[in-house]
Amino acid sequence: MVNKLSYDKVIKYGTQGFEKYLSEGFTVNQATSRSIVEFEIQTDDFQDVEWILYLVLAKLGIEHGDLRDDIKSQAMDIIHSNKLVKFWRQEGLDNKELEERVLFVEGIKDLLTTV
């Protein structure tokens, strides 16, 4: 189960890890792969964490001008299926928290329409 703290941590650590890999000389493609592997090792029981990570990686790929097709496809599936928002609703988030997270998803959706 992802609570607010872990939701925030996925975004924070996903972004920090990705940026760290770039600063070490990895390409955007390599930084994306490394980020996925690192999170899979740490969170293999939490599908929602993976979904958040894919959205974060889509955002970072767009921002760095190299969005991988598989990441775009995964992110679009997560958004269009509404599975992450459905998961959060089942978790019983309060309306304010749910709205904040839905805005996050909508922001990624808007970014994806630019590529």
N, CA, C and O atoms as a GROMACS GRO file, in nm:
protein
  460
    1MET      N    1   0.084  -0.118   0.000
    1MET     CA    2   0.000   0.000   0.000
    1MET      C    3   0.089   0.124   0.000
    1MET      O    4   0.185   0.133   0.077
    2VAL      N    5   0.057   0.219  -0.085
    2VAL     CA    6   0.133   0.343  -0.090
    2VAL      C    7   0.056   0.450  -0.015
    2VAL      O    8  -0.058   0.482  -0.050
    3ASN      N    9   0.117   0.504   0.087
    3ASN     CA   10   0.054   0.615   0.156
    3ASN      C   11   0.117   0.745   0.106
    3ASN      O   12   0.204   0.741   0.018
    4LYS      N   13   0.074   0.859   0.159
    4LYS     CA   14   0.124   0.986   0.109
    4LYS      C   15   0.276   0.993   0.115
    4LYS      O   16   0.340   1.039   0.020
    5LEU      N   17   0.333   0.948   0.225
    5LEU     CA   18   0.477   0.956   0.240
    5LEU      C   19   0.548   0.874   0.133
    5LEU      O   20   0.642   0.922   0.070
    6SER      N   21   0.504   0.751   0.111
    6SER     CA   22   0.573   0.670   0.012
    6SER      C   23   0.545   0.718  -0.130
    6SER      O   24   0.630   0.704  -0.218
    7TYR      N   25   0.426   0.773  -0.154
    7TYR     CA   26   0.396   0.834  -0.284
    7TYR      C   27   0.496   0.945  -0.311
    7TYR      O   28   0.557   0.951  -0.418
    8ASP      N   29   0.514   1.032  -0.213
    8ASP     CA   30   0.610   1.141  -0.226
    8ASP      C   31   0.752   1.088  -0.243
    8ASP      O   32   0.831   1.142  -0.320
    9LYS      N   33   0.784   0.981  -0.170
    9LYS     CA   34   0.919   0.924  -0.180
    9LYS      C   35   0.945   0.864  -0.318
    9LYS      O   36   1.056   0.875  -0.370
   10VAL      N   37   0.846   0.802  -0.377
   10VAL     CA   38   0.865   0.746  -0.512
   10VAL      C   39   0.900   0.859  -0.608
   10VAL      O   40   0.992   0.846  -0.688
   11ILE      N   41   0.828   0.967  -0.600
   11ILE     CA   42   0.855   1.082  -0.688
   11ILE      C   43   0.993   1.139  -0.657
   11ILE      O   44   1.071   1.164  -0.749
   12LYS      N   45   1.022   1.158  -0.530
   12LYS     CA   46   1.150   1.217  -0.490
   12LYS      C   47   1.268   1.127  -0.527
   12LYS      O   48   1.362   1.171  -0.593
   13TYR      N   49   1.262   1.001  -0.484
   13TYR     CA   50   1.376   0.911  -0.508
   13TYR      C   51   1.387   0.871  -0.655
   13TYR      O   52   1.497   0.851  -0.706
   14GLY      N   53   1.274   0.860  -0.722
   14GLY     CA   54   1.278   0.832  -0.865
   14GLY      C   55   1.348   0.943  -0.941
   14GLY      O   56   1.432   0.918  -1.028
   15THR      N   57   1.314   1.065  -0.907
   15THR     CA   58   1.375   1.181  -0.971
   15THR      C   59   1.522   1.194  -0.934
   15THR      O   60   1.607   1.215  -1.020
   16GLN      N   61   1.552   1.180  -0.804
   16GLN     CA   62   1.691   1.192  -0.759
   16GLN      C   63   1.780   1.084  -0.821
   16GLN      O   64   1.892   1.113  -0.864
   17GLY      N   65   1.732   0.962  -0.824
   17GLY     CA   66   1.810   0.853  -0.882
   17GLY      C   67   1.838   0.877  -1.028
   17GLY      O   68   1.950   0.860  -1.075
   18PHE      N   69   1.735   0.915  -1.101
   18PHE     CA   70   1.748   0.944  -1.244
   18PHE      C   71   1.852   1.054  -1.267
   18PHE      O   72   1.941   1.041  -1.351
   19GLU      N   73   1.838   1.163  -1.193
   19GLU     CA   74   1.931   1.276  -1.207
   19GLU      C   75   2.074   1.236  -1.168
   19GLU      O   76   2.171   1.282  -1.229
   20LYS      N   77   2.086   1.150  -1.067
   20LYS     CA   78   2.218   1.103  -1.026
   20LYS      C   79   2.284   1.024  -1.140
   20LYS      O   80   2.402   1.044  -1.170
   21TYR      N   81   2.207   0.937  -1.202
   21TYR     CA   82   2.262   0.859  -1.314
   21TYR      C   83   2.305   0.950  -1.429
   21TYR      O   84   2.408   0.927  -1.491
   22LEU      N   85   2.226   1.053  -1.457
   22LEU     CA   86   2.266   1.147  -1.562
   22LEU      C   87   2.396   1.217  -1.525
   22LEU      O   88   2.484   1.235  -1.610
   23SER      N   89   2.409   1.257  -1.399
   23SER     CA   90   2.530   1.328  -1.357
   23SER      C   91   2.653   1.237  -1.360
   23SER      O   92   2.766   1.285  -1.368
   24GLU      N   93   2.630   1.105  -1.355
   24GLU     CA   94   2.740   1.010  -1.365
   24GLU      C   95   2.774   0.976  -1.510
   24GLU      O   96   2.861   0.893  -1.535
   25GLY      N   97   2.708   1.040  -1.604
   25GLY     CA   98   2.740   1.022  -1.744
   25GLY      C   99   2.652   0.925  -1.820
   25GLY      O  100   2.677   0.898  -1.938
   26PHE      N  101   2.548   0.873  -1.755
   26PHE     CA  102   2.456   0.784  -1.825
   26PHE      C  103   2.369   0.865  -1.920
   26PHE      O  104   2.343   0.983  -1.897
   27THR      N  105   2.326   0.802  -2.027
   27THR     CA  106   2.230   0.865  -2.117
   27THR      C  107   2.092   0.863  -2.051
   27THR      O  108   2.073   0.796  -1.950
   28VAL      N  109   1.998   0.936  -2.108
   28VAL     CA  110   1.861   0.934  -2.056
   28VAL      C  111   1.806   0.792  -2.060
   28VAL      O  112   1.741   0.748  -1.966
   29ASN      N  113   1.831   0.722  -2.169
   29ASN     CA  114   1.785   0.583  -2.184
   29ASN      C  115   1.843   0.494  -2.075
   29ASN      O  116   1.771   0.415  -2.015
   30GLN      N  117   1.972   0.507  -2.050
   30GLN     CA  118   2.038   0.426  -1.947
   30GLN      C  119   1.990   0.464  -1.807
   30GLN      O  120   1.968   0.376  -1.724
   31ALA      N  121   1.972   0.593  -1.782
   31ALA     CA  122   1.924   0.638  -1.652
   31ALA      C  123   1.782   0.585  -1.626
   31ALA      O  124   1.747   0.551  -1.513
   32THR      N  125   1.703   0.580  -1.731
   32THR     CA  126   1.567   0.526  -1.720
   32THR      C  127   1.574   0.378  -1.682
   32THR      O  128   1.505   0.334  -1.590
   33SER      N  129   1.655   0.302  -1.752
   33SER     CA  130   1.668   0.159  -1.724
   33SER      C  131   1.718   0.134  -1.583
   33SER      O  132   1.664   0.049  -1.512
   34ARG      N  133   1.819   0.208  -1.543
   34ARG     CA  134   1.874   0.190  -1.408
   34ARG      C  135   1.770   0.222  -1.301
   34ARG      O  136   1.761   0.152  -1.200
   35SER      N  137   1.692   0.326  -1.323
   35SER     CA  138   1.589   0.364  -1.227
   35SER      C  139   1.484   0.254  -1.212
   35SER      O  140   1.441   0.223  -1.101
   36ILE      N  141   1.444   0.195  -1.323
   36ILE     CA  142   1.346   0.087  -1.319
   36ILE      C  143   1.400  -0.032  -1.242
   36ILE      O  144   1.333  -0.086  -1.155
   37VAL      N  145   1.522  -0.072  -1.274
   37VAL     CA  146   1.582  -0.187  -1.207
   37VAL      C  147   1.595  -0.161  -1.057
   37VAL      O  148   1.563  -0.249  -0.977
   38GLU      N  149   1.639  -0.045  -1.020
   38GLU     CA  150   1.657  -0.013  -0.878
   38GLU      C  151   1.524  -0.020  -0.802
   38GLU      O  152   1.518  -0.075  -0.693
   39PHE      N  153   1.420   0.036  -0.860
   39PHE     CA  154   1.289   0.031  -0.793
   39PHE      C  155   1.231  -0.110  -0.792
   39PHE      O  156   1.166  -0.148  -0.695
   40GLU      N  157   1.254  -0.188  -0.898
   40GLU     CA  158   1.202  -0.325  -0.902
   40GLU      C  159   1.265  -0.409  -0.791
   40GLU      O  160   1.197  -0.492  -0.730
   41ILE      N  161   1.391  -0.388  -0.765
   41ILE     CA  162   1.459  -0.461  -0.659
   41ILE      C  163   1.399  -0.426  -0.524
   41ILE      O  164   1.381  -0.514  -0.439
   42GLN      N  165   1.368  -0.300  -0.503
   42GLN     CA  166   1.321  -0.254  -0.373
   42GLN      C  167   1.170  -0.268  -0.352
   42GLN      O  168   1.125  -0.273  -0.238
   43THR      N  169   1.092  -0.276  -0.460
   43THR     CA  170   0.947  -0.265  -0.445
   43THR      C  171   0.870  -0.367  -0.528
   43THR      O  172   0.764  -0.334  -0.582
   44ASP      N  173   0.920  -0.486  -0.541
   44ASP     CA  174   0.857  -0.582  -0.631
   44ASP      C  175   0.716  -0.624  -0.590
   44ASP      O  176   0.647  -0.688  -0.668
   45ASP      N  177   0.672  -0.590  -0.470
   45ASP     CA  178   0.538  -0.626  -0.425
   45ASP      C  179   0.436  -0.514  -0.444
   45ASP      O  180   0.318  -0.533  -0.411
   46PHE      N  181   0.476  -0.401  -0.495
   46PHE     CA  182   0.388  -0.284  -0.497
   46PHE      C  183   0.368  -0.232  -0.639
   46PHE      O  184   0.447  -0.153  -0.690
   47GLN      N  185   0.261  -0.277  -0.702
   47GLN     CA  186   0.230  -0.236  -0.839
   47GLN      C  187   0.212  -0.085  -0.849
   47GLN      O  188   0.255  -0.024  -0.947
   48ASP      N  189   0.149  -0.024  -0.751
   48ASP     CA  190   0.124   0.119  -0.756
   48ASP      C  191   0.254   0.200  -0.757
   48ASP      O  192   0.260   0.305  -0.820
   49VAL      N  193   0.355   0.153  -0.688
   49VAL     CA  194   0.484   0.221  -0.689
   49VAL      C  195   0.542   0.218  -0.830
   49VAL      O  196   0.597   0.318  -0.877
   50GLU      N  197   0.531   0.106  -0.896
   50GLU     CA  198   0.579   0.093  -1.034
   50GLU      C  199   0.504   0.190  -1.125
   50GLU      O  200   0.564   0.255  -1.210
   51TRP      N  201   0.373   0.199  -1.108
   51TRP     CA  202   0.294   0.290  -1.191
   51TRP      C  203   0.338   0.435  -1.171
   51TRP      O  204   0.352   0.509  -1.268
   52ILE      N  205   0.359   0.475  -1.047
   52ILE     CA  206   0.405   0.611  -1.018
   52ILE      C  207   0.542   0.633  -1.082
   52ILE      O  208   0.567   0.737  -1.143
   53LEU      N  209   0.630   0.535  -1.068
   53LEU     CA  210   0.764   0.548  -1.125
   53LEU      C  211   0.758   0.566  -1.276
   53LEU      O  212   0.830   0.651  -1.330
   54TYR      N  213   0.675   0.490  -1.344
   54TYR     CA  214   0.664   0.505  -1.489
   54TYR      C  215   0.616   0.645  -1.527
   54TYR      O  216   0.663   0.701  -1.626
   55LEU      N  217   0.526   0.702  -1.451
   55LEU     CA  218   0.482   0.838  -1.479
   55LEU      C  219   0.594   0.938  -1.455
   55LEU      O  220   0.613   1.031  -1.534
   56VAL      N  221   0.668   0.918  -1.347
   56VAL     CA  222   0.783   1.006  -1.318
   56VAL      C  223   0.887   0.995  -1.430
   56VAL      O  224   0.939   1.097  -1.476
   57LEU      N  225   0.916   0.874  -1.473
   57LEU     CA  226   1.015   0.855  -1.579
   57LEU      C  227   0.968   0.913  -1.712
   57LEU      O  228   1.049   0.961  -1.791
   58ALA      N  229   0.839   0.908  -1.738
   58ALA     CA  230   0.785   0.971  -1.859
   58ALA      C  231   0.809   1.122  -1.852
   58ALA      O  232   0.854   1.183  -1.950
   59LYS      N  233   0.779   1.180  -1.739
   59LYS     CA  234   0.799   1.324  -1.720
   59LYS      C  235   0.947   1.360  -1.739
   59LYS      O  236   0.979   1.456  -1.809
   60LEU      N  237   1.034   1.284  -1.677
   60LEU     CA  238   1.178   1.313  -1.686
   60LEU      C  239   1.230   1.292  -1.828
   60LEU      O  240   1.313   1.370  -1.876
   61GLY      N  241   1.181   1.188  -1.895
   61GLY     CA  242   1.222   1.165  -2.033
   61GLY      C  243   1.183   1.281  -2.122
   61GLY      O  244   1.262   1.324  -2.207
   62ILE      N  245   1.062   1.333  -2.104
   62ILE     CA  246   1.017   1.447  -2.183
   62ILE      C  247   1.103   1.570  -2.152
   62ILE      O  248   1.149   1.640  -2.242
   63GLU      N  249   1.124   1.594  -2.024
   63GLU     CA  250   1.203   1.711  -1.983
   63GLU      C  251   1.346   1.706  -2.035
   63GLU      O  252   1.406   1.810  -2.062
   64HIS      N  253   1.400   1.585  -2.052
   64HIS     CA  254   1.537   1.571  -2.100
   64HIS      C  255   1.544   1.539  -2.249
   64HIS      O  256   1.651   1.509  -2.301
   65GLY      N  257   1.430   1.545  -2.316
   65GLY     CA  258   1.426   1.533  -2.461
   65GLY      C  259   1.448   1.394  -2.516
   65GLY      O  260   1.487   1.379  -2.632
   66ASP      N  261   1.424   1.290  -2.436
   66ASP     CA  262   1.446   1.154  -2.485
   66ASP      C  263   1.354   1.056  -2.414
   66ASP      O  264   1.398   0.977  -2.330
   67LEU      N  265   1.227   1.062  -2.448
   67LEU     CA  266   1.129   0.972  -2.388
   67LEU      C  267   1.128   0.840  -2.464
   67LEU      O  268   1.103   0.836  -2.584
   68ARG      N  269   1.156   0.733  -2.393
   68ARG     CA  270   1.154   0.600  -2.454
   68ARG      C  271   1.011   0.561  -2.490
   68ARG      O  272   0.916   0.593  -2.418
   69ASP      N  273   0.997   0.491  -2.602
   69ASP     CA  274   0.865   0.448  -2.647
   69ASP      C  275   0.796   0.358  -2.546
   69ASP      O  276   0.675   0.369  -2.525
   70ASP      N  277   0.872   0.267  -2.483
   70ASP     CA  278   0.810   0.176  -2.386
   70ASP      C  279   0.761   0.250  -2.262
   70ASP      O  280   0.658   0.214  -2.205
   71ILE      N  281   0.833   0.353  -2.221
   71ILE     CA  282   0.791   0.433  -2.105
   71ILE      C  283   0.666   0.513  -2.142
   71ILE      O  284   0.572   0.522  -2.063
   72LYS      N  285   0.666   0.570  -2.261
   72LYS     CA  286   0.548   0.645  -2.306
   72LYS      C  287   0.426   0.553  -2.312
   72LYS      O  288   0.317   0.591  -2.268
   73SER      N  289   0.444   0.435  -2.365
   73SER     CA  290   0.334   0.339  -2.377
   73SER      C  291   0.281   0.299  -2.240
   73SER      O  292   0.160   0.296  -2.218
   74GLN      N  293   0.372   0.269  -2.148
   74GLN     CA  294   0.332   0.232  -2.011
   74GLN      C  295   0.257   0.347  -1.944
   74GLN      O  296   0.153   0.327  -1.881
   75ALA      N  297   0.312   0.468  -1.958
   75ALA     CA  298   0.250   0.584  -1.894
   75ALA      C  299   0.110   0.609  -1.952
   75ALA      O  300   0.016   0.637  -1.878
   76MET      N  301   0.098   0.599  -2.084
   76MET     CA  302  -0.033   0.619  -2.147
   76MET      C  303  -0.133   0.513  -2.099
   76MET      O  304  -0.250   0.544  -2.076
   77ASP      N  305  -0.088   0.390  -2.085
   77ASP     CA  306  -0.175   0.283  -2.036
   77ASP      C  307  -0.221   0.311  -1.892
   77ASP      O  308  -0.338   0.294  -1.859
   78ILE      N  309  -0.129   0.354  -1.810
   78ILE     CA  310  -0.162   0.386  -1.670
   78ILE      C  311  -0.264   0.499  -1.665
   78ILE      O  312  -0.360   0.493  -1.587
   79ILE      N  313  -0.244   0.599  -1.747
   79ILE     CA  314  -0.334   0.715  -1.747
   79ILE      C  315  -0.470   0.679  -1.806
   79ILE      O  316  -0.574   0.707  -1.745
   80HIS      N  317  -0.471   0.618  -1.923
   80HIS     CA  318  -0.598   0.592  -1.992
   80HIS      C  319  -0.681   0.482  -1.926
   80HIS      O  320  -0.804   0.484  -1.933
   81SER      N  321  -0.616   0.388  -1.861
   81SER     CA  322  -0.690   0.284  -1.789
   81SER      C  323  -0.742   0.334  -1.655
   81SER      O  324  -0.832   0.275  -1.595
   82ASN      N  325  -0.683   0.445  -1.609
   82ASN     CA  326  -0.721   0.505  -1.481
   82ASN      C  327  -0.692   0.414  -1.362
   82ASN      O  328  -0.746   0.433  -1.254
   83LYS      N  329  -0.604   0.313  -1.383
   83LYS     CA  330  -0.580   0.214  -1.278
   83LYS      C  331  -0.513   0.272  -1.154
   83LYS      O  332  -0.540   0.226  -1.043
   84LEU      N  333  -0.428   0.370  -1.170
   84LEU     CA  334  -0.363   0.429  -1.053
   84LEU      C  335  -0.463   0.509  -0.970
   84LEU      O  336  -0.466   0.499  -0.848
   85VAL      N  337  -0.544   0.588  -1.037
   85VAL     CA  338  -0.645   0.666  -0.966
   85VAL      C  339  -0.746   0.572  -0.899
   85VAL      O  340  -0.788   0.597  -0.786
   86LYS      N  341  -0.785   0.466  -0.968
   86LYS     CA  342  -0.876   0.367  -0.908
   86LYS      C  343  -0.813   0.305  -0.783
   86LYS      O  344  -0.880   0.287  -0.681
   87PHE      N  345  -0.684   0.274  -0.793
   87PHE     CA  346  -0.614   0.217  -0.678
   87PHE      C  347  -0.618   0.315  -0.560
   87PHE      O  348  -0.648   0.275  -0.448
   88TRP      N  349  -0.589   0.442  -0.586
   88TRP     CA  350  -0.589   0.541  -0.480
   88TRP      C  351  -0.728   0.555  -0.419
   88TRP      O  352  -0.740   0.571  -0.297
   89ARG      N  353  -0.830   0.550  -0.501
   89ARG     CA  354  -0.968   0.559  -0.447
   89ARG      C  355  -0.996   0.441  -0.355
   89ARG      O  356  -1.055   0.458  -0.249
   90GLN      N  357  -0.952   0.323  -0.395
   90GLN     CA  358  -0.973   0.203  -0.311
   90GLN      C  359  -0.896   0.214  -0.179
   90GLN      O  360  -0.937   0.156  -0.078
   91GLU      N  361  -0.787   0.288  -0.181
   91GLU     CA  362  -0.708   0.306  -0.060
   91GLU      C  363  -0.776   0.401   0.038
   91GLU      O  364  -0.734   0.413   0.153
   92GLY      N  365  -0.880   0.467  -0.007
   92GLY     CA  366  -0.956   0.553   0.083
   92GLY      C  367  -0.890   0.687   0.113
   92GLY      O  368  -0.906   0.741   0.223
   93LEU      N  369  -0.818   0.740   0.017
   93LEU     CA  370  -0.756   0.871   0.037
   93LEU      C  371  -0.863   0.976   0.056
   93LEU      O  372  -0.972   0.967   0.000
   94ASP      N  373  -0.832   1.077   0.137
   94ASP     CA  374  -0.928   1.187   0.150
   94ASP      C  375  -0.931   1.265   0.019
   94ASP      O  376  -0.841   1.253  -0.064
   95ASN      N  377  -1.035   1.343   0.002
   95ASN     CA  378  -1.057   1.412  -0.126
   95ASN      C  379  -0.942   1.504  -0.165
   95ASN      O  380  -0.904   1.511  -0.282
   96LYS      N  381  -0.886   1.574  -0.068
   96LYS     CA  382  -0.776   1.667  -0.098
   96LYS      C  383  -0.653   1.590  -0.151
   96LYS      O  384  -0.592   1.630  -0.250
   97GLU      N  385  -0.618   1.483  -0.083
   97GLU     CA  386  -0.503   1.403  -0.124
   97GLU      C  387  -0.528   1.340  -0.261
   97GLU      O  388  -0.439   1.339  -0.346
   98LEU      N  389  -0.646   1.288  -0.282
   98LEU     CA  390  -0.680   1.228  -0.411
   98LEU      C  391  -0.673   1.332  -0.522
   98LEU      O  392  -0.620   1.305  -0.629
   99GLU      N  393  -0.726   1.450  -0.496
   99GLU     CA  394  -0.723   1.557  -0.596
   99GLU      C  395  -0.579   1.594  -0.632
   99GLU      O  396  -0.547   1.616  -0.749
  100GLU      N  397  -0.492   1.601  -0.531
  100GLU     CA  398  -0.351   1.634  -0.554
  100GLU      C  399  -0.286   1.529  -0.646
  100GLU      O  400  -0.210   1.563  -0.737
  101ARG      N  401  -0.315   1.404  -0.620
  101ARG     CA  402  -0.256   1.296  -0.699
  101ARG      C  403  -0.315   1.291  -0.840
  101ARG      O  404  -0.244   1.262  -0.936
  102VAL      N  405  -0.444   1.318  -0.852
  102VAL     CA  406  -0.506   1.322  -0.984
  102VAL      C  407  -0.444   1.435  -1.067
  102VAL      O  408  -0.422   1.419  -1.187
  103LEU      N  409  -0.416   1.548  -1.004
  103LEU     CA  410  -0.349   1.658  -1.074
  103LEU      C  411  -0.210   1.617  -1.122
  103LEU      O  412  -0.168   1.657  -1.231
  104PHE      N  413  -0.140   1.539  -1.042
  104PHE     CA  414  -0.010   1.485  -1.084
  104PHE      C  415  -0.026   1.402  -1.212
  104PHE      O  416   0.050   1.420  -1.307
  105VAL      N  417  -0.124   1.312  -1.212
  105VAL     CA  418  -0.148   1.226  -1.330
  105VAL      C  419  -0.188   1.311  -1.450
  105VAL      O  420  -0.140   1.289  -1.561
  106GLU      N  421  -0.276   1.407  -1.428
  106GLU     CA  422  -0.320   1.494  -1.538
  106GLU      C  423  -0.203   1.576  -1.594
  106GLU      O  424  -0.196   1.600  -1.715
  107GLY      N  425  -0.112   1.618  -1.507
  107GLY     CA  426   0.005   1.691  -1.554
  107GLY      C  427   0.092   1.606  -1.645
  107GLY      O  428   0.145   1.655  -1.745
  108ILE      N  429   0.108   1.480  -1.610
  108ILE     CA  430   0.187   1.389  -1.694
  108ILE      C  431   0.113   1.367  -1.826
  108ILE      O  432   0.174   1.364  -1.933
  109LYS      N  433  -0.018   1.350  -1.818
  109LYS     CA  434  -0.099   1.333  -1.940
  109LYS      C  435  -0.081   1.451  -2.034
  109LYS      O  436  -0.063   1.433  -2.154
  110ASP      N  437  -0.085   1.572  -1.979
  110ASP     CA  438  -0.066   1.691  -2.060
  110ASP      C  439   0.071   1.694  -2.125
  110ASP      O  440   0.085   1.729  -2.242
  111LEU      N  441   0.174   1.657  -2.048
  111LEU     CA  442   0.310   1.651  -2.104
  111LEU      C  443   0.319   1.550  -2.219
  111LEU      O  444   0.383   1.576  -2.320
  112LEU      N  445   0.254   1.436  -2.202
  112LEU     CA  446   0.260   1.330  -2.304
  112LEU      C  447   0.195   1.372  -2.434
  112LEU      O  448   0.228   1.319  -2.540
  113THR      N  449   0.103   1.467  -2.428
  113THR     CA  450   0.040   1.514  -2.552
  113THR      C  451   0.134   1.604  -2.633
  113THR      O  452   0.106   1.636  -2.748
  114THR      N  453   0.245   1.644  -2.573
  114THR     CA  454   0.340   1.731  -2.643
  114THR      C  455   0.446   1.653  -2.721
  114THR      O  456   0.522   1.711  -2.798
  115VAL      N  457   0.451   1.521  -2.701
  115VAL     CA  458   0.553   1.441  -2.771
  115VAL      C  459   0.492   1.342  -2.867
  115VAL      O  460   0.564   1.268  -2.933
   0.00000   0.00000   0.00000
